[in-house]
Amino acid sequence: MLNIMEVHETNKMIEQEKLDVRTITMGISLLDCAADTVDEVCDNIYRKITTYAKDLVSTGEAIERDYGIPIVNKRITVTPISLVGASACKSSEDFVRIAHALDKAAKTVGVDLIGGYSALVSKSMTPAEEMLIRSLPQALSETDIVCSSVNVGSTKTGIDMNAVYLLGHIVKDVAYATRETDSDGCTKLVVFCNAPDDNPFMAGGFHGVTEGDAVINVGVSGPGVVSRALDEAKGKDFEFLCETIKRTAFKITRVGQLVAQEASRRLGIPFGIIDLSLAPTAAAGDSVGEVLEKCGLEQVGAPGTTAALAMLNDQVKKGGIMASSYVGGLSGAFIPVSEDKNMIDAAASGCLRIEKLEAMTCVCSVGLDMIAIPGDTTPSTISGLIADEAAIGMVNQKTTAVRVIPVIGKGVGESAEFGGLMGYAPIMPVNTASCEAFVSRGGRIPAPIHSFKN
Amino acid sequence: MNKAIITVVGQDTVGIIARVCTYLSGHHVNVLDISQTIIDGFFNMMMIVDYSNADNEFGTMVNDLDKLGEEIGVRIRCQREEIFTKMHRV
């Protein structure tokens, strides 16, 4: 039988250490919403989403109440819209109309974000996919809760450099279109390499074409719990440190598994995966940066940061994997600068730089995430950042991504405010040496060889 | 059997257990076990209860006990048991 100390430990995690389930995300296939006209596509999408997800928010709230565990977000992912709208959309404006239909449907059911205004172009772009990408400045500035992602490369296909080059311009255009609000349109756009089909987290979540009609995926969180557990490991060796992280990750993930199974049962929709991630928020005590610092770093960004993160990421997976029947998504420690108090401080002090963040992305999920850069950064430099990250993902057979925000009208020394979970960020300097001649060559970088690993 | 865990945390005063038990018996909730201890200087009480025959919704019980806690000046939580067993039992 349970004892009072176990019950106390769980409730302390929830009340004092900010243990929560970060998101219940319902994936919905929209492949059967394709039609001959944009109006029909929009109607079909609105009807399907508002039917399937009508009870998502209320069910999430009931589970929160029954178990006393906060479920911070309820979200929806859908099939990449470039596929759903391909036959009906004849222009970028047509795609924008679908973005509005998604926005309206998501607001009707009360979720906080909807992802899947996406294109998968890891080898090359179809005309529809290019139209969707070109629609992003308008789509992301005119809608409120629609999130977008573009997969520009994979280990098996290489990197579509035409898309990378185009996206450098598009990121800049999205920033300009939302310049009144610190270019926050860019917080809703992720450029991936090796994007997973079952990611419940935003802004990069979409419902992959290999998925079923509908699915429930859950993203767990809990850097605060790991951080508090590490207080016990101060001065101890790596064996003790790793065991502490693993044990904590197991406990966190078991809660996610419970919530996922319960949501799946109550909604009558199959359970997909648990995403084992340490997802920070900008609140004090809910920081992956703090966990790294408790491993023994003066500040995130110091030498040793990459090793500490690699160790943390691996232990989270090892602890979490046994706690869940199906693991997927991004699964790893997130390092979104604007959403992590200690990362924000380290970036502001100059201890954490983009080059170090790039190194960190080699050993964790996901990539250069939520990084504010100067508004005068050129499109080709942004393409260069995307290409570098995609190359890391392609060669290392992992997911990488770029979500940078060139904050129009602001420069290094200033900061951008995105609000809510998106947090705030000091604007970080970017190397301005030109890569224009490299990123504008056209074509694609071939897939890497899978032997002779060095 | 549907088990829930009721926890009471705060300053110890006369009649906390009596008030909680009065509420539970009034709604046909059976108390299976009670334990209490002092953690970090605070009174902690835990009850394991069976709510299979409860005459109202679980959510209503959660809200009622929360309100009762406010009246007494302690924090009363009522949670389904699985969140604890999943976390602490393999």
Interface residues (C-beta under 8 A of the other chain):
Chain A: M1 L2 N3 I4 M5 E6 V7 H8 E9 T10 N11 A62 R65 D66 Y67 G68 I69 K251 R254 V255 Q257 L258
Chain B: I5 T7 V9 D33 S35 Q36 T37 I39 N44 M46 I48 F58 G59 V62 R77 C78 Q79 R80 E81 E82 I83 F84 T85 K86 M87 H88
